[in-house]
Amino acid sequence: MLSTCSTPCCPNSPAAVSSSPEKTPASRREIIAWAFYDFANSGYTTVVLTTIYSAYFVGVVATELDSGQPGAATLLWTLAISAANLIVLVSGPIIGAIADFRASKKHFLLLSSILCIASTAMLAGAAPGQVALAVVLVTISSVAFASGENLIAAFLPEIASSDNMGRISGYGWSLGYFGGLLTLGCCLAYINYATGQGLAADHYVPVCLVLTAVIFAITATPTFLWLRERAVPRPPAAGITWLGAGLAQVKHTLGHARNLPDLFRFLLCIILFQAGVATVVVIAAIYAQEVMQFNSQQLIVLIMVVNLTAAVGAFLFGFMQDHFGSVNSLAGALLVWIAAIAVALQAESQTDVWLAGNLIGLAMGATQAGGRALIGQLTPPSHNGEIFGLWGLANRSAAIIGPISYGLINRIGGGDHQLSLISTLTFFVAGLLLLFTVNEQRGQAAAKNIS
């Protein structure tokens, strides 16, 4: 609903609704509470999508699929994650728009968190060979996780100004990586205990999933206690449902893309470089296990160190972004990504993987924090949920395109992971080229002119 209509009878006009979020400054406690959601949900993406469960799914749950068709298990994993992202691609902007109308982002965030926590815990019950059950639960948990990411990001423009948005976004991502470290550390401690008792992965991986769900539930609590909903409810016109109003708002937003060219150009840029990021997130453990022969403990230690590197990258990048500008800083981060993938392609030893992994960590923290902050700077007031729904749509599109490209190339190439990695490198190069066409000052000015 990026409308400039001023007619009082128009339900989307400034005269008809009072939609601007309350602009009272956020307290330090509230900013920490917001950032703690990144801390809480990072355990899910680190354990389920990146490190432990992805490798367990390919190597244990669905291993029989690879016996006759090499690469089939990896393809199925990427298809499951892509299906989840397709669902969020469609639902994210609609949920965001409805949340804007109802001023209920926090309510939707709570529901998505409960669903993610519950389905992650239930995933522990999917035994080796129960591929269908595992795929369904991974899909549900991933949908809930991604929906929560959209919703928590939509609070950012309400608690930060354009002057400190980069720093606050960086705080969140940086704290998030420490959340991933906490969950991974607990899992590693249990895995070491279990292997010392002679227990196999089909015992300790389910326990790790339960640990992940419990840590998520506990550490998300500050968010729901202290984060305020500043948006003002905007009841739809008579005879129009919340869903209808949400769909109409998204349609109106897309119809006014020409008024926000830099915002929509950057959304396209996000699709490209996040396709590479998403691929690394869901494939990293599989690549390290299948190509470089990492075992579970080695893999967890690697990801823990990478999380530390990513936390440093996110924290420092927030300051760089506010000082040097978002586009210049993001360009530097994408160049680090390109270097990291190039190192991984030439890797001949585990030392090479460690180098590539830590470069990825630095770049991961920078691009994740930077992309979210720049979207916040280009977002018109009172459209936070809606635009961050579109941001989520861009991320979800990327998370479909990137992993499926990798999975298909891997399947066609008979399990050749290095061939698949070339497509990932291409996404980063294309994203960098498009980024140079984004003018952030012009985009910020355009956002201020949209009602």
Secondary structure, DSSP 8 states (H G I E B T S, - for coil): -------TT-TTSTTT-----------HHHHHHHHHHHHHHHHHIIIIIIIHHHHHIIIIITHHHHHHSTTHHHHHHHHHHHHHHHHHHHHHHHHHHHHHHHT-HHHHHHHHHHHHHHHHHHHTT--TT-HHHHHHHHHHHHHHHHHHHHHHHTTHHHH--TTTHHHHHHHHHHHHHHHHHHHHHHHHHHHHHHHHTT--HHHHHHHHHHHHHHHHHHHTHHHHHH-----------TT--HHHHHHHHHHHHHHTGGGSHHHHHHHHHHHHHHHHHHHHHHHHHHHHHHTS---HHHHHHHHHHHHHHHHHHHHHHHHHHHHH-HHHHHHHHHHHHHHHHHHHHT--SHHHHHHHHHHHHHHHHHHHHHHHHHHHHHS-TT-HHHHHHHHHHHHHHHHHHHHHHHHHHHHHTTS-HHHHHHHHHHHHHHHHHHHTT--HHHHHHHHHT--
